[in-house]
Amino acid sequence: MAGFEYAVREGYRSVLTMDADLQHLPEEIPRFYALDNGNRIIIGTRKMNLKIMPIHRLLTNNLTSMIISIFSTQKIRDSQSGYRLIPTKVLKNISLDTIKYDLESEMLFKAGALGCEIVEVPISTVYEGSHSYINPLVDTGRFIRQIWKRIWV
């Protein structure tokens, strides 16, 4: 959040985020900037492949991506990817209230509601040698809370 606030305050056009679990390759950064127009969110989309991705991650990512696609009215295949380029214009216009793994979902729900274009760029699927800090039960509960807010609040 501090990085987002800094980028907005200092007038940057976009912010690039990467997860800290070594699943994102820095050499793929130019792919994001090649699509950057300062108006759309660019999500690094991994191949959903059982040979590479653990089955519980594949299932939960597909389910959350389908739900977020419905609410944002755009096809999003990897909603849980933290490898993203986010325009500061979008950050100025949405209020992010979460700070855990539901931040990715909240951002897409709110950006989609504003009509922000969300596009994908293919990235490598890396799971070897990395450790995920996602708690399936707790973080699924946080995602359900995001859906609940969209429907009832």
DRENPA-3360 file (N, C-alpha, C; in nm, 2 decimals, always signed):
BEGIN
1 = MAGFEYAV = +0.08/-0.12/+0.00/+0.00/+0.00/+0.00/+0.09/+0.13/+0.00 ~ +0.20/+0.12/+0.08/+0.29/+0.24/+0.08/+0.35/+0.26/-0.06 ~ +0.38/+0.15/-0.13/+0.43/+0.17/-0.27/+0.33/+0.23/-0.36 ~ +0.21/+0.18/-0.35/+0.10/+0.24/-0.43/+0.08/+0.39/-0.40 ~ +0.08/+0.43/-0.28/+0.06/+0.57/-0.24/+0.18/+0.65/-0.29 ~ +0.30/+0.60/-0.28/+0.42/+0.67/-0.33/+0.41/+0.69/-0.48 ~ +0.38/+0.59/-0.55/+0.37/+0.60/-0.70/+0.27/+0.70/-0.74 ~ +0.15/+0.70/-0.67/+0.05/+0.80/-0.70/+0.10/+0.94/-0.67;
9 = REGYRSVL = +0.15/+0.96/-0.55/+0.20/+1.09/-0.51/+0.31/+1.15/-0.60 ~ +0.40/+1.06/-0.64/+0.51/+1.10/-0.72/+0.48/+1.11/-0.87 ~ +0.36/+1.08/-0.91/+0.32/+1.09/-1.05/+0.36/+0.98/-1.15 ~ +0.39/+0.87/-1.10/+0.42/+0.75/-1.19/+0.30/+0.71/-1.26 ~ +0.32/+0.66/-1.38/+0.21/+0.62/-1.47/+0.15/+0.48/-1.42 ~ +0.24/+0.39/-1.38/+0.20/+0.26/-1.34/+0.29/+0.20/-1.24 ~ +0.24/+0.09/-1.17/+0.31/+0.02/-1.07/+0.32/-0.12/-1.11 ~ +0.43/-0.19/-1.10/+0.44/-0.33/-1.13/+0.46/-0.40/-0.99;
17 = TMDADLQH = +0.38/-0.51/-0.97/+0.39/-0.59/-0.85/+0.43/-0.73/-0.89 ~ +0.51/-0.79/-0.79/+0.55/-0.93/-0.81/+0.54/-0.99/-0.67 ~ +0.51/-1.12/-0.67/+0.50/-1.19/-0.54/+0.64/-1.21/-0.49 ~ +0.66/-1.23/-0.36/+0.79/-1.25/-0.30/+0.83/-1.40/-0.29 ~ +0.75/-1.49/-0.35/+0.77/-1.63/-0.33/+0.86/-1.69/-0.44 ~ +0.92/-1.61/-0.52/+1.01/-1.65/-0.63/+0.94/-1.72/-0.75 ~ +0.81/-1.70/-0.76/+0.73/-1.76/-0.87/+0.73/-1.67/-0.99 ~ +0.78/-1.55/-0.98/+0.77/-1.45/-1.09/+0.91/-1.42/-1.14;
25 = LPEEIPRF = +0.93/-1.43/-1.27/+1.06/-1.41/-1.33/+1.08/-1.27/-1.37 ~ +1.18/-1.20/-1.32/+1.21/-1.06/-1.35/+1.23/-1.03/-1.50 ~ +1.28/-1.13/-1.57/+1.31/-1.11/-1.71/+1.18/-1.10/-1.79 ~ +1.07/-1.13/-1.73/+0.94/-1.11/-1.80/+0.88/-0.97/-1.79 ~ +0.94/-0.88/-1.71/+0.89/-0.75/-1.69/+0.86/-0.67/-1.82 ~ +0.95/-0.68/-1.92/+0.93/-0.60/-2.04/+0.79/-0.64/-2.11 ~ +0.74/-0.76/-2.09/+0.61/-0.80/-2.15/+0.50/-0.71/-2.10 ~ +0.51/-0.67/-1.97/+0.41/-0.59/-1.91/+0.42/-0.44/-1.97;
33 = YALDNGNR = +0.54/-0.39/-1.97/+0.55/-0.25/-2.02/+0.52/-0.24/-2.17 ~ +0.53/-0.35/-2.24/+0.50/-0.34/-2.38/+0.35/-0.32/-2.40 ~ +0.27/-0.36/-2.31/+0.12/-0.34/-2.32/+0.07/-0.22/-2.24 ~ +0.16/-0.15/-2.16/+0.12/-0.05/-2.07/+0.07/+0.08/-2.15 ~ -0.05/+0.12/-2.13/-0.10/+0.24/-2.19/-0.15/+0.34/-2.08 ~ -0.12/+0.31/-1.96/-0.16/+0.39/-1.85/-0.31/+0.39/-1.81 ~ -0.38/+0.30/-1.88/-0.53/+0.29/-1.85/-0.58/+0.15/-1.82 ~ -0.50/+0.05/-1.83/-0.55/-0.08/-1.81/-0.46/-0.16/-1.71;
41 = IIIGTRKM = -0.52/-0.25/-1.64/-0.45/-0.34/-1.55/-0.40/-0.46/-1.64 ~ -0.27/-0.50/-1.62/-0.22/-0.61/-1.70/-0.18/-0.72/-1.60 ~ -0.24/-0.83/-1.62/-0.22/-0.95/-1.52/-0.13/-1.05/-1.59 ~ -0.02/-1.09/-1.52/+0.06/-1.20/-1.57/-0.02/-1.33/-1.55 ~ -0.05/-1.40/-1.66/-0.13/-1.52/-1.66/-0.05/-1.64/-1.68 ~ -0.05/-1.73/-1.58/+0.02/-1.86/-1.59/-0.06/-1.96/-1.66 ~ +0.00/-2.06/-1.72/-0.07/-2.18/-1.78/-0.12/-2.26/-1.66 ~ -0.25/-2.29/-1.67/-0.31/-2.38/-1.57/-0.28/-2.52/-1.61;
49 = NLKIMPIH = -0.18/-2.58/-1.55/-0.14/-2.71/-1.60/-0.11/-2.80/-1.47 ~ -0.18/-2.91/-1.47/-0.16/-3.00/-1.35/-0.02/-3.06/-1.34 ~ +0.06/-3.06/-1.44/+0.19/-3.11/-1.44/+0.28/-3.01/-1.36 ~ +0.24/-2.89/-1.36/+0.32/-2.78/-1.30/+0.26/-2.73/-1.17 ~ +0.13/-2.70/-1.18/+0.06/-2.63/-1.07/-0.01/-2.73/-0.98 ~ +0.01/-2.72/-0.84/-0.06/-2.81/-0.75/-0.21/-2.80/-0.77 ~ -0.28/-2.92/-0.76/-0.42/-2.93/-0.79/-0.51/-2.83/-0.71 ~ -0.48/-2.82/-0.58/-0.56/-2.73/-0.50/-0.55/-2.58/-0.55;
57 = RLLTNNLT = -0.43/-2.54/-0.59/-0.41/-2.41/-0.65/-0.49/-2.39/-0.78 ~ -0.48/-2.49/-0.86/-0.55/-2.49/-0.99/-0.70/-2.47/-0.98 ~ -0.76/-2.55/-0.89/-0.90/-2.55/-0.87/-0.95/-2.42/-0.81 ~ -0.88/-2.37/-0.70/-0.92/-2.24/-0.64/-0.90/-2.13/-0.73 ~ -0.79/-2.13/-0.81/-0.77/-2.02/-0.90/-0.87/-2.01/-1.01 ~ -0.91/-2.13/-1.06/-1.01/-2.13/-1.17/-1.14/-2.09/-1.12 ~ -1.18/-2.13/-1.00/-1.31/-2.09/-0.94/-1.31/-1.94/-0.91 ~ -1.20/-1.88/-0.85/-1.20/-1.74/-0.82/-1.20/-1.66/-0.95;
65 = SMIISIFS = -1.12/-1.71/-1.05/-1.11/-1.63/-1.17/-1.25/-1.63/-1.24 ~ -1.32/-1.74/-1.24/-1.46/-1.74/-1.30/-1.55/-1.64/-1.23 ~ -1.55/-1.64/-1.10/-1.64/-1.54/-1.02/-1.60/-1.40/-1.05 ~ -1.47/-1.37/-1.05/-1.42/-1.23/-1.07/-1.45/-1.19/-1.22 ~ -1.44/-1.29/-1.31/-1.48/-1.26/-1.45/-1.62/-1.21/-1.46 ~ -1.71/-1.28/-1.39/-1.85/-1.24/-1.39/-1.87/-1.10/-1.33 ~ -1.81/-1.08/-1.22/-1.83/-0.95/-1.16/-1.77/-0.83/-1.23 ~ -1.65/-0.86/-1.29/-1.58/-0.75/-1.36/-1.63/-0.74/-1.51;
73 = TQKIRDSQ = -1.71/-0.83/-1.55/-1.76/-0.84/-1.69/-1.65/-0.85/-1.79 ~ -1.54/-0.92/-1.75/-1.42/-0.94/-1.84/-1.36/-1.08/-1.81 ~ -1.31/-1.14/-1.92/-1.25/-1.27/-1.90/-1.12/-1.26/-1.83 ~ -1.11/-1.32/-1.71/-0.99/-1.31/-1.63/-0.95/-1.46/-1.60 ~ -0.84/-1.50/-1.65/-0.80/-1.65/-1.63/-0.71/-1.67/-1.51 ~ -0.65/-1.57/-1.46/-0.55/-1.60/-1.34/-0.57/-1.48/-1.24 ~ -0.68/-1.48/-1.18/-0.71/-1.37/-1.09/-0.62/-1.36/-0.97 ~ -0.56/-1.47/-0.93/-0.48/-1.47/-0.81/-0.33/-1.44/-0.84;
81 = SGYRLIPT = -0.30/-1.41/-0.96/-0.16/-1.37/-1.00/-0.13/-1.24/-0.94 ~ -0.02/-1.23/-0.87/+0.03/-1.11/-0.81/+0.13/-1.03/-0.90 ~ +0.16/-1.09/-1.02/+0.24/-1.03/-1.11/+0.15/-0.94/-1.20 ~ +0.15/-0.81/-1.17/+0.06/-0.72/-1.24/+0.12/-0.58/-1.26 ~ +0.07/-0.52/-1.36/+0.10/-0.38/-1.38/-0.03/-0.30/-1.36 ~ -0.03/-0.21/-1.27/-0.15/-0.13/-1.23/-0.13/+0.01/-1.26 ~ -0.22/+0.08/-1.34/-0.20/+0.22/-1.36/-0.23/+0.30/-1.23 ~ -0.16/+0.40/-1.21/-0.18/+0.48/-1.09/-0.32/+0.55/-1.10;
89 = KVLKNISL = -0.36/+0.57/-1.23/-0.50/+0.63/-1.25/-0.60/+0.54/-1.18 ~ -0.59/+0.41/-1.19/-0.68/+0.32/-1.13/-0.67/+0.33/-0.98 ~ -0.54/+0.33/-0.93/-0.52/+0.33/-0.79/-0.58/+0.46/-0.72 ~ -0.58/+0.57/-0.80/-0.64/+0.69/-0.75/-0.79/+0.68/-0.73 ~ -0.85/+0.60/-0.82/-1.00/+0.59/-0.83/-1.06/+0.47/-0.75 ~ -0.98/+0.39/-0.69/-1.04/+0.28/-0.61/-0.98/+0.29/-0.47 ~ -1.06/+0.25/-0.37/-1.02/+0.25/-0.24/-0.99/+0.10/-0.20 ~ -0.87/+0.07/-0.17/-0.84/-0.07/-0.14/-0.84/-0.08/+0.01;
97 = DTIKYDLE = -0.92/-0.17/+0.06/-0.94/-0.19/+0.21/-0.87/-0.31/+0.26 ~ -0.82/-0.40/+0.18/-0.76/-0.53/+0.22/-0.61/-0.52/+0.21 ~ -0.54/-0.61/+0.29/-0.40/-0.61/+0.28/-0.34/-0.75/+0.27 ~ -0.42/-0.84/+0.26/-0.38/-0.98/+0.26/-0.40/-1.03/+0.11 ~ -0.42/-1.17/+0.10/-0.43/-1.23/-0.04/-0.56/-1.19/-0.11 ~ -0.65/-1.13/-0.04/-0.78/-1.09/-0.10/-0.76/-0.95/-0.17 ~ -0.64/-0.89/-0.16/-0.62/-0.76/-0.23/-0.63/-0.78/-0.38 ~ -0.57/-0.89/-0.43/-0.58/-0.91/-0.58/-0.72/-0.91/-0.62;
105 = SEMLFKAG = -0.81/-0.98/-0.55/-0.95/-0.99/-0.59/-1.02/-0.86/-0.57 ~ -1.00/-0.79/-0.46/-1.07/-0.66/-0.44/-1.03/-0.57/-0.55 ~ -0.90/-0.56/-0.59/-0.86/-0.47/-0.69/-0.94/-0.50/-0.82 ~ -0.95/-0.63/-0.86/-1.02/-0.66/-0.99/-1.16/-0.63/-0.98 ~ -1.23/-0.66/-0.86/-1.37/-0.63/-0.85/-1.39/-0.48/-0.87 ~ -1.31/-0.40/-0.80/-1.34/-0.26/-0.80/-1.30/-0.19/-0.94 ~ -1.19/-0.24/-0.99/-1.14/-0.18/-1.12/-1.25/-0.22/-1.23 ~ -1.29/-0.35/-1.23/-1.40/-0.39/-1.32/-1.52/-0.31/-1.31;
113 = ALGCEIVE = -1.56/-0.27/-1.19/-1.68/-0.19/-1.16/-1.67/-0.05/-1.22 ~ -1.54/+0.00/-1.23/-1.52/+0.13/-1.29/-1.51/+0.12/-1.44 ~ -1.51/+0.00/-1.50/-1.50/-0.01/-1.64/-1.35/-0.02/-1.69 ~ -1.26/-0.04/-1.60/-1.12/-0.05/-1.63/-1.09/-0.17/-1.71 ~ -1.02/-0.16/-1.82/-0.99/-0.27/-1.90/-0.88/-0.36/-1.83 ~ -0.90/-0.49/-1.83/-0.81/-0.58/-1.77/-0.76/-0.68/-1.87 ~ -0.63/-0.68/-1.90/-0.57/-0.76/-2.00/-0.47/-0.86/-1.94 ~ -0.43/-0.96/-2.02/-0.34/-1.06/-1.97/-0.21/-1.06/-2.06;
121 = VPISTVYE = -0.11/-1.10/-1.99/+0.02/-1.13/-2.06/+0.07/-1.26/-2.01 ~ +0.11/-1.35/-2.10/+0.15/-1.48/-2.06/+0.28/-1.47/-1.98 ~ +0.29/-1.55/-1.87/+0.41/-1.56/-1.79/+0.44/-1.70/-1.76 ~ +0.56/-1.73/-1.71/+0.60/-1.87/-1.68/+0.52/-1.91/-1.55 ~ +0.50/-2.04/-1.55/+0.44/-2.10/-1.43/+0.55/-2.17/-1.35 ~ +0.59/-2.11/-1.24/+0.70/-2.16/-1.16/+0.65/-2.20/-1.02 ~ +0.67/-2.32/-0.98/+0.64/-2.36/-0.85/+0.75/-2.43/-0.78 ~ +0.85/-2.48/-0.85/+0.96/-2.55/-0.79/+1.05/-2.45/-0.71;
129 = GSHSYINP = +1.08/-2.49/-0.59/+1.17/-2.41/-0.50/+1.10/-2.29/-0.44 ~ +0.97/-2.28/-0.45/+0.90/-2.17/-0.39/+0.80/-2.22/-0.28 ~ +0.77/-2.14/-0.19/+0.68/-2.18/-0.08/+0.57/-2.07/-0.08 ~ +0.45/-2.12/-0.08/+0.33/-2.04/-0.08/+0.29/-2.01/+0.07 ~ +0.25/-1.89/+0.10/+0.20/-1.86/+0.23/+0.05/-1.85/+0.24 ~ -0.02/-1.89/+0.13/-0.16/-1.89/+0.13/-0.22/-1.99/+0.22 ~ -0.31/-1.95/+0.31/-0.38/-2.04/+0.39/-0.52/-2.07/+0.32 ~ -0.53/-2.19/+0.27/-0.65/-2.22/+0.19/-0.78/-2.19/+0.26;
137 = LVDTGRFI = -0.80/-2.23/+0.39/-0.92/-2.20/+0.46/-0.94/-2.05/+0.49 ~ -0.85/-1.99/+0.55/-0.86/-1.85/+0.58/-0.87/-1.76/+0.46 ~ -0.79/-1.78/+0.36/-0.79/-1.70/+0.24/-0.91/-1.72/+0.15 ~ -0.96/-1.84/+0.15/-1.09/-1.86/+0.08/-1.20/-1.79/+0.15 ~ -1.20/-1.79/+0.29/-1.30/-1.71/+0.36/-1.29/-1.56/+0.33 ~ -1.17/-1.51/+0.31/-1.16/-1.37/+0.27/-1.21/-1.34/+0.13 ~ -1.19/-1.44/+0.04/-1.25/-1.42/-0.09/-1.40/-1.42/-0.09 ~ -1.46/-1.51/-0.01/-1.60/-1.52/+0.01/-1.66/-1.39/+0.06;
145 = RQIWKRIW = -1.58/-1.33/+0.16/-1.63/-1.20/+0.21/-1.63/-1.09/+0.10 ~ -1.53/-1.10/+0.01/-1.53/-1.00/-0.10/-1.65/-1.02/-0.19 ~ -1.69/-1.14/-0.22/-1.81/-1.17/-0.30/-1.93/-1.12/-0.22 ~ -1.94/-1.15/-0.10/-2.05/-1.10/-0.01/-2.07/-0.95/-0.02 ~ -1.96/-0.88/-0.01/-1.97/-0.73/-0.02/-2.02/-0.69/-0.16 ~ -1.98/-0.76/-0.26/-2.03/-0.72/-0.40/-2.18/-0.74/-0.41 ~ -2.23/-0.84/-0.35/-2.37/-0.88/-0.37/-2.46/-0.80/-0.27 ~ -2.42/-0.79/-0.14/-2.51/-0.74/-0.04/-2.48/-0.60/+0.01;
153 = V = -2.36/-0.55/-0.01/-2.33/-0.42/+0.05/-2.33/-0.31/-0.06;
% end
